[in-house]
Amino acid sequence: MKWMNLKSGKLLVVFAFAICSMQSNAQGDKANALLWEITGNGLQQPSYLFGTIHMICKEDFVFSALAKEKFNASKQVYLELDMDDPQLQAVMMAQMQLPGKESLKNKLGGGDFNKLDSFLKKELGMNLAMFDRFKPMMVMSLLAQRLLSCAEIESYELSFVKMASEQNKDLLGLERIEDQVAVFDAIPDSLEIRSIMNMVNHFESQRNEFSNMAALYRAQDIESLYQLMATSPEMMGSQELLLDRRNRNWIPVMESAMKQSSTFFAVGAGHLAGSQGVLELLRKQGYKVKSL
């Protein structure tokens, strides 16, 4: 396994799908917790589920001693994607290309293209023309980086890749990069562009909202986190695509992994709760899920 530097292009994978975990709804065990133990239903050893936030300021990054203990005790690690796949970045970049002769400028229209171009130059020192052949989700991932006002950004996912490598643990993914890109492909471009321009036009309020979300994450306050996220325009009315369907697809993968050996799962915290959240879906399959 190879550790990926936070400054490398592979961090784009984390940013590109930060939006996928923008909604949750706590049910069942309503404890404020990000770390959960999975037992029962014939499992020979417990497995663990940890809710991440895909990007956070370095000074706010916390991974408790108990969570480290459970990570260390697990035999394998599953993230949403296999983040140590050497082909991941190349496949992602290919998947994010617009088909045929389509262009981002045509999708945006002249006015929005110029406004977004000016914004990218100001905030990132980049020209939008560099991304004219990419799908709107590429621009969404770039803008997501600017929601954090800190100088250094930390990633739970990339930290887990490093830890797994140091401990010689197998690291795998609950889904493929093609599956995640397909989620966005199913959302009309007009909705993605509306979300992008809403971020540009109301950037400070968006940054404040993300700051509030990060604070709730640090407090492990899943209920309040849901209340904030539920009205987020970034959900684009697509909870079934962004969360629910993916959660259901993950359950058989998780079951197979847990039957093999003790597993540490880490997914966006927005996937944990709700009637179609991973916690409740595991309970419906007969597992005991307990907050730690």
PyMOL commands that set and color helices and strands:
alter all, ss='L'
color gray80, all
select helices_A, chain A and resi 11-16+18-21+58-60+65-73+88-95+104-108+110-124+128-131+136-145+156-166+177-185+189-201+203-218+222-229+233-235+239-260+269-271+278-284
alter helices_A, ss='H'
color red, helices_A
select strands_A, chain A and resi 35-39+47-52+56-57+76-79+153-154+170-173+263-268+288-291
alter strands_A, ss='S'
color yellow, strands_A
deselect
rebuild
show_as cartoon
